[in-house]
């Protein structure tokens, strides 16, 4: 399996996806957009899965990050070619934009471990998930699946996409498009090390806001939460990569 990864900053990498892909002997090419001449973009015919990671920039920051234009064009070509794509946080926003959804500032920043609430479409990927009806924001203490967030912007749901989840702070937390494209505003790939890397590099974003946790609270999340998130990520990668047909 050949996987192409767009990485936008050194401190937001594959996280728990890296060992998962390594165990399955996937060939992974990483385009490090923060390094000049990171590598030529391969022909889409050679790629089985594209992973578009997060980053602190906006999809609109093409003046400061001109490489965004080429990345957007590649994503658009991949969508037309029906290449499976996974976008996380900024990656989801980039994909949503190429599908015609607007990307804008969210009503509140959302940083830390906060619950998401699943919609029926999520059962295509995670058959055992507990789904909710509607997308009205729940109280801050409402139960759900605890996942990691670090974003100040959001996307509108693209035409033809199905809503996967919402949270109390953000209406559109994920989408499924035609069974081969998934965008998640949140992160299922986190490890304690990747959370620490974000805190070291972006701690200035921890403003006083209802859905912004403290660094201490983020680092005290129990191991069970990480294990659940990583299991969900593995199931998502299997769904997109159709690995059960590739592996013995």
Rosetta blueprint (number, residue, H / E / L):
1 X L
2 X E
3 X E
4 X E
5 X E
6 X E
7 X E
8 X L
9 X L
10 X L
11 X L
12 X L
13 X L
14 X L
15 X L
16 X H
17 X H
18 X H
19 X H
20 X H
21 X H
22 X H
23 X H
24 X L
25 X L
26 X L
27 X E
28 X E
29 X E
30 X E
31 X E
32 X E
33 X L
34 X L
35 X L
36 X L
37 X L
38 X L
39 X L
40 X L
41 X L
42 X L
43 X L
44 X H
45 X H
46 X H
47 X L
48 X L
49 X E
50 X E
51 X E
52 X E
53 X L
54 X L
55 X L
56 X L
57 X L
58 X L
59 X L
60 X L
61 X L
62 X L
63 X L
64 X L
65 X L
66 X L
67 X H
68 X H
69 X H
70 X H
71 X H
72 X H
73 X H
74 X H
75 X H
76 X H
77 X H
78 X H
79 X H
80 X H
81 X H
82 X L
83 X L
84 X E
85 X E
86 X E
87 X E
88 X E
89 X L
90 X H
91 X H
92 X H
93 X H
94 X H
95 X H
96 X H
97 X H
98 X H
99 X L
100 X L
101 X L
102 X L
103 X E
104 X E
105 X E
106 X E
107 X E
108 X E
109 X E
110 X E
111 X E
112 X E
113 X E
114 X E
115 X E
116 X E
117 X E
118 X E
119 X L
120 X H
121 X H
122 X H
123 X H
124 X H
125 X L
126 X L
127 X L
128 X L
129 X L
130 X L
131 X E
132 X L
133 X L
134 X L
135 X L
136 X L
137 X L
138 X L
139 X L
140 X L
141 X L
142 X L
143 X L
144 X L
145 X E
146 X E
147 X E
148 X E
149 X E
150 X E
151 X E
152 X E
153 X E
154 X E
155 X E
156 X L
157 X L
158 X L
159 X L
160 X L
161 X L
162 X E
163 X E
164 X E
165 X E
166 X E
167 X L
168 X L
169 X L
170 X L
171 X L
172 X L
173 X L
174 X E
175 X E
176 X E
177 X E
178 X L
179 X L
180 X L
181 X E
182 X E
183 X E
184 X E
185 X L
186 X L
187 X E
188 X L
189 X L
190 X L
191 X L
192 X H
193 X H
194 X H
195 X H
196 X H
197 X H
198 X H
199 X H
200 X H
201 X H
202 X H
203 X H
204 X H
205 X H
206 X L
207 X L
208 X L
209 X L
210 X L
211 X L
212 X E
213 X L
214 X L
215 X H
216 X H
217 X H
218 X H
219 X H
220 X L
221 X L
222 X L
223 X H
224 X H
225 X H
226 X H
227 X H
228 X H
229 X H
230 X H
231 X H
232 X H
233 X H
234 X H
235 X H
236 X H
237 X H
238 X H
239 X H
240 X H
241 X H
242 X L
243 X H
244 X H
245 X H
246 X L
247 X L
248 X L
